[in-house]
């Protein structure tokens, strides 16, 4: 491709819309352009890079038996509720001119289930792995960092159907190995895998360690434990055994925070109970459709914080947000002075952390402005609808496995693997006839990778102060040919001949034939970030021929005109290996 004909200009300055270094470089190098918040156009360079990533993903998935399908972006609205899994405010719903409810797909679980229902009838057809790479739309509240968290993006979503759990585990292991090969090929090596269990699935998530990531990971360097901070567990202290003291109401004016309360009463924060309120949408009671809105009171020890992720999982909440004062007062509690003591409401659910229920004689609110209660004890003074781990992990918290201190690091989720529990297939109505003649539901897995997010992660990882430094399997072209003719027709002719020779050898070349200065050409070559740069000009000819430079190194080599193609092929081969 001649740069004189390439659509898309490089930019000298980073646009104001850039939210991360990699995002800024993709904009400056002419790979993408913003169309709306979280929505992007790919220019030719960006589209070629994305297509190469997509090709790698397809190759590795098909190597483990995955078959490509194509499911529509626009889906029937009835698929919004699939096996009790309801998408929240990120889901875009609308109607066609006939009033039929439709939605923009955020994933394709419902459609994949319909395909399985229509096509799978016997165990002989299993296992099956279906995948697609198609656009999806998620109305993110705060799209950030360009392609890292976009609203519209190409998603590889993959679904496996197996006869039993053992088959699902085998399928998941194979797909995970394929994902690991994908990440190696695109040279994303600083990756960690985290696992967590939900009521309906076991989740494995693969994260790239990156300062621009919006996920926080709890990491143990002692044993290798990794978890998303929203669900991370840590070793909690054993509470001291104490006899329950009499309940005592005390005046505590102006103490509507834990810190103020502890200072006023002269106690440590671990001797207090922290209350946090949320408004939550939960699945309706059994045999009822829809959902119910409740106020949730979350209780943790005063020196800890509530993990919203753990709390939402414990409740199976479809949506959850901080409760306002009106909602808190409606269940009989007083903001800043609340506790579960004496509260009874059908609209209130109390969830207590498993540490606080074993801690005796705590200070908690009296549900009266300016007053607290001393010596509050679980079961004697209050009860809870759910007792489980809802405390948030924190830097330095002891690891549950080895006791070493956890550290917290930023990361970007780049792949996910979900193994659903058996009831999930049953709820979807998918059945097959097993070898003994009985009807069974398949074991189902779901897997995903965002193509644009991979490109964004590569841009964040493979860069320097001058621009991108793309891996050879991802770069839109393999070689940047820079010809500095200075008006010399013979050098220009040699440049055209070299361009043709490189292409004939199967090398993908971006040929900078523009009538601009050498400084502009070199700056653009560094910005665009192709693996190799070949420079032809008076100086290189005086030195013996063609100058060859790797983008990720500072040294340069000179080869004769007749050796340049072979030298480029050799370096590209070594870069791939």
C-alpha positions in Angstrom: 0.0 0.0 0.0 1.3 3.4 -1.0 1.0 6.0 1.8 0.2 8.6 -0.8 -3.1 6.7 -1.3 -3.7 5.6 2.3 -6.9 6.9 3.7 -6.4 8.4 7.2 -3.8 10.9 8.4 -1.4 10.7 11.3 -1.9 13.4 13.9 1.0 15.4 15.4 -0.8 15.9 18.8 -2.8 13.6 21.0 -6.5 14.4 20.7 -8.3 15.6 23.8 -10.6 12.6 23.6 -7.7 10.2 24.3 -8.2 8.6 27.7 -5.1 6.4 27.9 -1.7 6.2 26.1 -2.6 3.4 23.8 -5.9 5.0 22.9 -4.1 8.2 22.0 -1.6 6.3 19.8 -4.3 4.5 17.9 -5.9 7.9 17.2 -2.7 9.6 16.3 -1.4 6.7 14.1 -4.6 6.7 12.1 -6.0 3.3 13.2 -9.3 4.5 14.6 -11.5 7.6 14.9 -14.2 8.3 17.4 -17.8 8.5 16.2 -19.7 8.9 19.5 -18.8 8.1 23.1 -17.7 4.4 23.1 -18.3 4.1 19.4 -15.5 4.0 16.8 -14.8 3.8 13.1 -11.8 1.7 12.0 -9.6 3.3 9.4 -7.7 1.0 6.9 -4.7 0.4 9.3 -6.9 -0.4 12.2 -9.2 -2.6 10.2 -6.3 -4.6 8.9 -4.9 -5.1 12.5 -8.3 -6.1 13.8 -8.7 -8.6 10.9 -5.4 -10.2 11.8 -6.4 -10.6 15.4 -9.7 -12.1 14.3 -7.9 -14.5 12.0 -5.7 -15.7 14.9 -8.7 -16.2 17.1 -10.5 -18.2 14.4 -7.4 -20.4 13.7 -7.0 -21.3 17.4 -10.7 -21.9 18.1 -11.1 -24.1 15.0 -8.0 -26.0 16.1 -10.0 -27.3 19.1 -13.1 -28.1 17.0 -15.1 -24.9 17.2 -17.5 -24.3 14.3 -18.3 -20.8 13.0 -21.9 -19.5 13.0 -23.4 -16.1 12.5 -26.2 -14.9 14.7 -27.9 -11.5 14.3 -27.2 -8.3 16.3 -31.0 -7.6 16.5 -32.7 -10.3 18.6 -36.2 -10.9 19.8 -36.9 -9.2 23.1 -38.1 -12.5 24.7 -34.4 -13.5 24.8 -33.8 -10.7 27.4 -34.9 -13.2 30.0 -32.9 -16.4 29.5 -32.7 -18.9 32.3 -33.3 -16.2 34.8 -30.3 -14.2 33.6 -31.5 -10.6 32.9 -29.3 -7.9 31.5 -29.5 -4.6 33.1 -29.4 -1.0 31.9 -26.7 -1.8 29.4 -29.3 -3.6 27.3 -30.9 -1.5 24.5 -34.5 -2.5 23.7 -36.8 -1.2 21.1 -39.8 -2.1 18.9 -40.2 -2.5 15.1 -43.0 -0.9 13.2 -45.3 -3.8 14.0 -44.7 -3.3 17.7 -42.6 -6.4 18.1 -40.1 -6.1 20.9 -36.5 -6.3 19.8 -33.1 -5.8 21.4 -29.5 -5.2 20.4 -27.4 -8.2 21.4 -25.0 -7.9 24.2 -24.1 -11.6 23.8 -25.9 -14.4 22.1 -26.6 -17.0 24.8 -30.3 -17.0 24.0 -29.8 -17.5 20.2 -27.2 -20.1 20.8 -29.7 -22.0 23.0 -32.3 -21.8 20.3 -29.9 -23.3 17.8 -29.0 -26.1 20.2 -32.7 -26.8 20.8 -33.4 -27.0 17.1 -30.4 -29.0 16.0 -29.3 -31.3 18.9 -31.4 -34.3 19.6 -29.0 -37.1 20.4 -25.8 -37.7 22.4 -24.2 -38.7 19.1 -24.2 -35.1 18.1 -22.2 -34.0 21.2 -19.9 -32.4 21.9 -20.6 -29.2 19.9 -18.7 -25.9 20.0 -20.2 -23.0 18.2 -18.5 -19.6 17.9 -18.9 -16.3 16.1 -17.2 -13.0 15.8 -19.9 -10.4 15.4 -20.8 -6.8 16.6 -22.5 -6.4 19.9 -23.8 -3.3 21.6 -23.7 -2.6 25.3 -24.8 0.8 26.6 -22.0 1.3 29.0 -22.6 4.0 31.6 -19.0 5.2 31.3 -17.2 4.0 28.2 -13.5 4.5 28.9 -10.1 4.2 27.3 -11.2 4.0 23.8 -11.6 0.4 22.6 -10.9 -1.0 26.1 -14.5 -0.3 27.2 -16.5 0.6 24.1 -20.3 0.5 23.5 -20.1 -1.2 20.1 -17.4 -3.8 19.5 -16.7 -7.1 17.8 -17.1 -10.0 20.3 -15.9 -13.5 19.9 -18.6 -15.4 21.8 -18.4 -19.2 21.9 -20.7 -21.8 23.3 -20.1 -25.5 24.0 -22.6 -28.2 24.6 -21.5 -31.5 26.2 -23.1 -34.7 27.3 -22.0 -34.3 30.9 -19.8 -32.3 33.3 -16.7 -34.2 32.5 -17.0 -33.3 28.9 -17.6 -29.7 29.7 -14.4 -29.6 31.8 -12.5 -31.1 28.9 -14.0 -28.6 26.4 -13.3 -25.7 28.7 -9.6 -26.8 29.1 -9.2 -27.0 25.4 -10.7 -23.6 24.8 -8.6 -22.1 27.6 -5.5 -23.6 25.9 -6.6 -22.0 22.6 -7.0 -18.6 24.3 -3.6 -18.9 25.9 -2.1 -19.5 22.4 -4.0 -16.5 21.1 -2.5 -14.3 23.8 1.0 -15.6 23.1 0.7 -14.9 19.4 -0.5 -11.4 19.9 2.3 -11.0 22.5 0.2 -10.3 25.6 2.3 -12.1 28.2 1.5 -10.3 31.5 -1.7 -12.2 32.0 -3.2 -13.8 35.1 -6.2 -16.1 35.4 -8.8 -15.6 38.2 -11.5 -18.1 39.1 -14.7 -17.5 41.1 -17.9 -19.5 41.7 -21.4 -18.1 41.4 -24.7 -19.7 42.2 -25.2 -20.7 38.5 -21.6 -21.0 37.2 -17.9 -21.3 37.7 -16.2 -18.3 36.1 -12.6 -18.1 34.8 -11.4 -14.7 33.8 -8.1 -13.8 32.2 -6.7 -10.4 32.9 -3.9 -8.4 31.5 -2.0 -6.5 34.2 -2.2 -2.8 33.1 -2.3 0.5 34.8 -5.2 1.6 32.5 -7.4 -1.4 33.5 -10.6 -0.6 35.3 -10.7 -3.9 37.2 -8.8 -4.4 40.4 -7.2 -7.7 41.2 -6.2 -9.2 44.5 -2.9 -11.1 44.0 -1.0 -13.3 46.3 2.7 -13.6 45.3 3.1 -16.4 47.9 0.9 -19.0 46.3 -0.4 -17.5 43.1 -4.0 -16.8 44.2 -5.7 -14.3 41.9 -9.2 -12.9 42.1 -11.1 -9.9 41.0 -11.3 -7.5 44.0 -15.1 -7.5 43.8 -15.2 -11.2 44.8 -11.8 -11.8 46.4 -11.6 -13.7 49.7 -9.2 -13.2 52.5 -8.4 -14.8 55.8 -10.5 -13.1 58.5 -9.3 -13.0 62.2 -11.0 -15.2 64.7 -13.1 -13.0 67.1 -12.3 -13.2 70.8 -14.7 -15.2 72.8 -16.7 -12.9 75.1 -19.8 -13.2 77.2 -22.6 -11.1 76.0 -23.0 -7.9 77.9 -26.3 -6.1 78.5 -27.5 -3.9 75.7 -27.0 -0.2 76.5 -28.3 2.8 74.6 -25.9 5.8 74.6 -26.0 9.3 73.3 -23.6 9.8 70.4 -24.3 13.3 68.9 -22.6 14.1 65.6 -21.2 10.6 65.1 -22.7 9.6 61.7 -19.5 7.9 60.6 -17.6 5.0 62.0 -14.4 7.0 62.6 -16.4 9.7 64.5 -18.2 7.1 66.5 -15.1 5.2 67.5 -13.3 8.4 68.6 -16.3 9.6 70.6 -16.7 6.4 72.5 -13.0 5.7 72.7 -13.2 2.2 71.0 -11.4 0.8 68.0 -13.3 0.6 64.7 -13.2 -3.2 64.9 -15.5 -3.0 67.9 -18.2 -1.3 65.8 -20.7 -2.5 63.2 -20.9 -0.8 59.8 -24.2 -0.6 58.0 -24.5 0.1 54.3 -27.8 0.3 52.5 -28.6 -0.6 48.9 -31.7 -0.7 46.7 -31.8 -3.9 44.8 -33.9 -5.7 42.2 -34.1 -9.4 43.0 -35.8 -12.2 41.1 -39.4 -12.6 42.0 -40.5 -15.2 44.6 -41.0 -18.8 43.3 -43.9 -19.2 40.9 -44.0 -15.5 40.2 -42.7 -13.6 37.2 -40.7 -10.5 37.1 -38.7 -9.0 39.9 -39.1 -7.3 43.3 -37.5 -4.2 44.6 -36.1 -4.4 48.2 -33.9 -2.4 50.5 -30.8 -4.3 51.5 -29.0 -3.7 54.8 -25.4 -5.0 54.6 -23.5 -5.4 57.8 -19.7 -5.7 58.2 -17.3 -5.0 61.0 -16.5 -1.3 61.3 -12.9 -1.6 60.2 -13.9 -3.2 56.9 -15.9 -2.3 53.8 -18.8 -4.0 52.0 -18.0 -5.8 48.8 -20.8 -4.9 46.4 -19.8 -7.8 44.1 -20.0 -10.4 46.9 -23.3 -8.8 48.1 -24.8 -8.9 44.7 -23.8 -12.5 44.2 -25.3 -13.5 47.6 -28.6 -11.9 46.7 -28.6 -12.9 43.0 -29.4 -9.3 42.4 -30.2 -8.2 38.9 -29.5 -4.5 39.8 -28.2 -2.8 42.8 -27.4 0.8 43.7 -26.9 2.8 47.0 -30.2 3.5 48.7 -31.3 7.0 49.4 -32.5 8.4 52.7 -36.1 8.1 51.8 -35.8 4.3 51.1 -33.8 3.9 54.3 -36.4 5.6 56.4 -39.2 3.7 54.8 -37.9 0.5 56.4 -37.7 2.2 59.9 -33.9 2.9 59.9 -32.2 6.2 60.5 -29.3 7.1 58.1 -26.1 7.4 60.0 -27.5 5.7 63.1 -28.9 2.5 61.6 -28.8 -1.1 62.7 -30.9 -4.2 62.3 -31.9 -4.1 66.0 -35.7 -3.8 66.3 -36.4 -3.6 62.5 -39.1 -5.6 60.9 -40.1 -5.0 57.3 -41.1 -7.1 54.4 -39.2 -4.7 52.1 -35.9 -5.2 54.0 -33.3 -7.9 53.6 -30.5 -8.0 56.1 -27.2 -9.6 54.9 -24.5 -10.0 57.6 -20.8 -10.7 57.0 -19.8 -14.0 58.6 -17.2 -12.2 60.7 -19.6 -9.8 62.3 -22.0 -12.5 63.4 -19.2 -14.1 65.4 -18.1 -10.8 67.0 -19.6 -10.0 70.4 -20.5 -6.8 72.1 -20.3 -4.4 69.1 -21.4 -0.8 68.9 -24.2 -0.3 66.4 -26.9 2.2 65.6 -30.0 2.6 67.7 -32.2 3.7 64.7 -32.6 7.0 66.5 -30.9 10.3 65.6 -27.9 10.9 67.9 -27.9 7.5 69.6 -26.1 4.2 69.3 -26.3 0.8 71.1 -23.4 -0.8 73.0 -23.0 -4.6 73.3 -25.0 -5.6 70.3 -24.9 -9.4 69.7 -26.1 -11.5 66.8 -29.1 -13.7 67.4 -29.8 -12.1 70.8 -30.4 -8.6 69.5 -30.9 -9.1 65.8 -31.0 -11.7 63.1 -30.0 -11.8 59.4 -31.7 -13.2 56.3 -28.3 -14.1 54.9 -25.0 -14.7 56.6 -22.0 -15.0 54.2 -18.8 -13.4 53.3 -19.5 -9.8 52.0 -16.3 -8.0 53.3 -14.1 -6.4 50.7 -10.5 -7.6 50.4 -7.9 -4.8 50.8 -4.1 -4.4 50.2 -2.3 -6.3 52.9 -5.2 -8.6 53.7 -4.0 -12.2 54.5 -4.4 -14.8 51.7 -6.9 -17.5 52.5 -4.5 -20.1 51.1 -1.1 -19.3 52.5 -1.5 -16.3 54.7 0.8 -14.0 52.7 -0.3 -10.4 52.3 -2.4 -9.7 49.2 -1.5 -6.9 46.8 -3.9 -5.1 44.6 -3.1 -4.3 40.9 -5.0 -2.9 38.0 -6.0 -5.2 35.2 -8.1 -5.5 32.0 -10.3 -8.5 31.5 -9.5 -9.9 28.1 -11.1 -13.3 28.1 -13.8 -15.1 30.1 -14.8 -18.7 30.4 -18.1 -19.8 32.2 -19.0 -23.3 33.1 -22.7 -23.3 33.9 -24.3 -25.6 36.5 -26.6 -28.4 35.2 -29.8 -26.5 36.0 -28.9 -23.9 33.4 -29.4 -26.3 30.5 -32.6 -27.5 32.0 -33.9 -23.9 32.3 -33.2 -23.3 28.6 -35.3 -26.3 27.6 -32.4 -28.0 25.7 -32.6 -31.8 25.8 -31.1 -34.7 24.0 -31.6 -38.5 24.1 -28.8 -40.1 25.9 -27.4 -43.6 25.0 -29.7 -45.2 27.6 -32.8 -43.6 26.0 -33.4 -41.0 28.7 -33.8 -37.3 28.0 -31.1 -35.1 29.4 -29.9 -31.5 29.3 -26.4 -30.8 28.0 -23.6 -29.2 30.1 -23.1 -25.8 28.7 -20.1 -23.5 28.6 -19.8 -19.9 27.4 -16.5 -18.1 26.4 -15.7 -14.6 25.1 -12.9 -12.4 23.8 -13.3 -8.8 22.5 -11.4 -8.2 19.3 -11.2 -4.4 19.8 -10.2 -4.9 23.4 -7.3 -7.1 22.3 -6.1 -4.4 19.9 -6.4 -1.8 22.7 -4.4 -4.0 25.1 -1.7 -4.5 22.4 -1.5 -0.8 21.9 -1.2 -0.2 25.7 1.5 -2.8 26.0 3.5 -2.5 22.9 4.5 1.2 22.7 7.1 3.7 23.6 7.4 7.5 23.7 7.5 7.6 19.9 4.5 5.4 19.0 3.3 1.9 18.6 5.5 -1.2 18.4 3.2 -3.8 17.1 3.8 -7.6 17.1 4.5 -9.0 13.6 1.3 -11.1 13.6 -0.9 -8.1 14.5 0.7 -5.2 12.6 -1.4 -4.1 9.6 1.7 -4.4 7.4 4.9 -6.1 8.1 7.4 -3.6 6.7 7.4 0.2 6.3 9.4 1.1 3.3 10.7 4.7 3.5 12.2 6.1 0.3 14.1 9.4 0.6 14.6 10.3 -3.1 15.1 14.0 -2.6 14.0 14.5 -6.2 16.3 11.9 -7.5 14.4 9.9 -10.1 16.8 7.0 -10.0 16.3 6.5 -6.2 12.6 6.8 -6.7 12.8 4.1 -9.4 14.8 1.9 -7.1 12.2 2.4 -4.4 9.4 1.3 -6.7 11.4 -1.8 -7.7 12.1 -2.7 -4.1 8.4 -2.2 -3.3 7.4 -4.6 -6.1 10.1 -7.2 -5.0 8.9 -7.2 -1.4 5.3 -7.7 -2.5 6.3 -10.5 -4.9 8.0 -12.2 -1.9 4.7 -12.2 0.0 5.7 -9.4 2.4 3.0 -6.9 3.3 4.5 -3.4 2.7 3.4 0.1 3.6 5.4 2.2 1.1 5.9 5.8 2.1 6.2 7.4 -1.3 4.9 10.8 -0.1 6.6 14.0 -1.1 7.3 15.0 2.5 10.5 15.4 4.6 12.5 12.5 5.9 11.8 13.6 9.5 8.0 13.4 8.9 8.4 9.9 7.3 10.5 8.6 10.2 8.2 10.1 12.8 5.2 8.5 11.1 6.9 5.2 10.8 7.6 5.1 14.5 4.1 6.2 15.3 2.4 3.6 13.1 4.7 1.0 14.7 5.2 -1.7 12.0 7.8 -4.4 12.9 10.5 -3.5 10.3 11.5 -0.4 8.6 13.5 -0.4 5.3 15.0 3.0 4.4 16.4 3.8 0.9 18.1 7.1 0.3 21.4 8.7 -0.7 22.9 8.1 2.7 21.9 4.4 2.8 23.2 3.9 -0.7 26.5 5.5 0.3 26.7 3.1 3.2 26.1 0.1 1.0 22.4 -0.2 0.1 19.3 -0.5 2.2 19.0 0.3 5.9 17.0 -2.2 7.9 15.8 -1.4 11.4 13.5 -3.3 13.8 10.9 -1.0 15.5 11.6 -2.5 18.9 15.4 -2.0 18.7 17.7 1.0 18.0 20.4 -0.7 16.0 20.4 -0.6 12.2 21.8 -2.9 9.6 22.8 -2.2 6.0 22.2 -4.8 3.2 22.8 -4.6 -0.5 19.9 -3.8 -2.7 19.8 -7.5 -3.8 19.8 -8.8 -0.3 17.1 -6.6 1.3 14.2 -8.9 0.5 15.9 -12.0 1.9 17.0 -10.0 5.0 13.5 -8.8 5.7 12.1 -12.3 5.3 14.7 -13.7 7.8 14.0 -11.0 10.4 10.2 -11.5 10.1 10.6 -15.2 10.5 12.7 -14.7 13.6 10.2 -12.2 15.0 7.4 -14.8 14.6 9.3 -17.4 16.5 
